[in-house]
Amino acid sequence: MKKVLFASLFMAFLAVSCKKSSTVTPIGSSSFMSFTAGSSWNYKTTDSTGETPYTLTSTNIDSTINGRSYHIFTYQDANGSNSEYYSNSGSEYYQFTQLAAQLDPFEIKYLVDNVNTGTSWTQPFATTQVIQTYTVALNATIKNTITEKGNSITVNGTTFNNVIKVTTEITNPSVTSNIPLVTLTVQPITQNIVAYYAPKYGLVKRIFQLKVDVASSLPIVPTTNVVNNNSTTELISSNIP
C-alpha cells in the first residue's frame, strides 16, 4: 500500500494522464517547446532494466482545463499510447497530471524561461486516499530551481545551445494515517533530479535519481524502501517543422 502511494507522489511530474479534452483555438509555439501539429520527439529512458524508447507527437487539439489551455501530445511506446498535456503561458510552462484514477489531477509549473539563475518556485502537494476503512494523507513540497542558463549540452551527438537546467527537489515529505497503533515517518531522501530544456525542443535530457524510505512506529514492521528510481531520459532525434 505505502509503495503505491509514494511511487505515485514522487513520479507525478514525469507522467501525465488526463481524459478531459475539447477542441479550442490551438496554442502557438513557445520558445522552449514546439506545439506545431505533427512535431515529434524520439526519446529513450535508461534504467536498471535496460532502455525504453518512446515517441512524443504533437496533435492539433487543445484542451481547456481549469481555465488554462493545454496542448495535447500523444505518448507512444511498445505498450501502447496515451495523452500528455502541456501548456505555455508567456514565460511559464506547465503540465497537467493525474497521479492515479482515484485521485484528482493537478497542475505543475516545470519551467520559467525568463528568470535569472538561482530563481526558485515551490508548489505544495497534498492528497488523501481511503484504503479500505483507513485514511492515508500525503504531503510534500515540490521545489524547482533554475541552476544553469545559457550553457550548451551535447546529447547523443547533438549539441543544444542556450539550455536551461532545472533542478527539482522533493521537500518536507510526510505521510499520516489513522491506522491504529501505526505512525509512519519518511526518512531522509536521497535525490538528484535535473532536467535540461533547449529552445524549440523542450526537454533534451532528464536525470531522475530518487530513493525514499518510510519507517513504521511498530518494531515488527521494518523500514520500507518505497521508491528507488535511477533513470536517465535523453532525446534521440526529432522532427519539428
Secondary structure, DSSP 8 states (H G I E B T S, - for coil): -HHHHHHHHHTGGG----------S----BTTB---TT-EEEEEEEETTEEEEEEEEEEEEEEEETTEEEEEEEEEETTEEEEEEEEEETTEEEEEE-SSTTS--EEEEEEESSS-TT-EEEEEEEEEEEETTEEEEEEEEEEEEEEEEEEEEEETTEEEEEEEEEEEEEEEEEEEE--TT--EEE---EEEEEEEEETTTEEEEEEEEEEEEEEESSTTS--EEEEEEEEEEEEEEEE--
